Amino acid sequence: MDRLTRSLADFARFVEQLDRRGCSLVSLTQAFNTSTSMGRLTLNVLLSFAQFERDAAAERIRDKIAASKRKGLWMGGNLPLEYDPPKDPLKVCVP
């Protein structure tokens, strides 16, 4: 379910469009059907966890990049002025 949409709001709009057309979302691998109230509840719980996982992963990545920058590690991209590019960027030098 985490691949279906990026946010709960997007998915809510998607389900509303299905309802207007008289359709419902049925999963073959997970037990929910959007035509029932219990199916909608199950789907919203699954989507909430999927969004939480995406947000947590993004936060971990931001924290890791910030920690690497605080250590003075080069994170790629353009070098600051007066710095020479590493001779071998794949070789890690630890002082």
N, C-alpha and C positions, 0 to 999 in steps of 0.2 A: 504493500500500500504506500510505502514511502516514495515510490517512484511515480505515483499517479499525479500528484500536484505538489507544489512547493509550499502551499499554505492552506490552512483550514478555510480561510475565506474564499480562496479560489475553488476549493472542492465544494463548498456550500453553493456557490454559483453554478457549478457544474451539475450538481444534483437537482437544483431548481430548474435548470434547462431540461434535464431528463424528465422531471415531473410534468413540465408544460407540454412535453411531447408524448406523455403517457407511457414513458419507459421507466425501468428501474435498473439499478446496477446489481448484478448477482455475481458473486465470486465462486469459482469452482474449487479453489484451494483453501478458502477461509469461509467460516460459517456466518455469512450475513447476506441480507437481501434488503435493499433500500426501500422496498414497498411496505415493510413492516416497521413499527416503531422500535422494536428490539434490534432489528437489523441496522437501523440508523444510529442507534446508541452504540452498538458494537463498532460500527464504522467510524464514528467520531472518536471513540476511545483509541482505536488503532491509529487513526490519523494524528491524534494528539501525541501519542508516543513516537510516531515517526517524525513529527516536527520537533519534538524534544531531542531526539537523537541527532537530527541535523544541526540544531542550534548548539548542542553540547560539543559535537565534532568541530564546528566552526570556532567555538570558543577555545577549545584545546589547541587548534592550529594557530590562532592569534596569540595565545599565551606562549606557545613554543617559539614562534617567530620573535616575539618581544624579548623572551629570555635569551635567545641567540644574539639578538642585537645588543642587549645589555652586556653580553660577554665579549662583544667586539667582533663577532664572526661576520664575515661578509655574506650577505644574503642574496647576492646576485644583482643584476641590474647595473646601472651606471655607477662608477666609482666616484667618491668625493674628490674634489680637486687636490692635486699634489700627491695622489696615491697611484702607485704603479699596479697594473693588473698582475695577478699571481702567475708565475711561470707555468705551473701545472695546477689548474684549478681543482683537479680531482685528488691531489695529494694534500693531506691535512697536516699542517705544521702546528705542533703544540709547544709553546715556549716553556 
